[in-house]
Amino acid sequence: GCAEVERLSAASLKRTWVGGARGRDWYSAAQSGGRAVLAHASQVKNVWIPYGV
């Protein structure tokens, strides 16, 4: 279940979004679309590369 997914992802620091015991209807546009899903599905990372003196 959810606890197993989170336990297995901890070693590699993978992000999970399991939602506990609540189910999600992925065929419903109201539950599977929108900003909440987009926010959990994407992640912005910045890479700083030093240059110059």
N, C-alpha and C positions, 0 to 999 in steps of 0.2 A: 504494500500500500504506500501511502504518502510518506510515512516515516522511513520506509526502506529506500525510497527514491532520494530523500534528503540525506540519509546516512551515506549512501553510495556516492553522492555528489560532493560530499564534504572534503574528501581527500584531494580532489582535483580542483576545488573551489569553483565548481560549476554552479551557475545560478539555476534555481528551480522555482516553479510557480505551480504548486500542486493544489492549492485551495482547500486543504484539509479534507473533511469528509463530504464537502459539498460537491455535487456533480456539475458539469457544464455541458450544455447542449451545443456541440460544435456546428450543428446544422441550423441553429437559430441565429439570425442576423443580429438580434438584440444582445445575445450572449457571446457570440464569437467575433464580433466586430467592434469597432469604436476605439476610442483613445486608451481605454484600460488595457486592452489586448496589445495595441501598438506599443504602449509604454513598457509592457513586460517582454515584448518580443524583440525589442531593439535596445542597443546600448551604445552610447557614444564614448569613445576612448580617445584621448589626446596623447600624441607622442611628441615629446620635446627633444629636438636634436640641437645640441650646442654648436655654434659656429662662430667664426671671428676670432678675435684676440682673447 
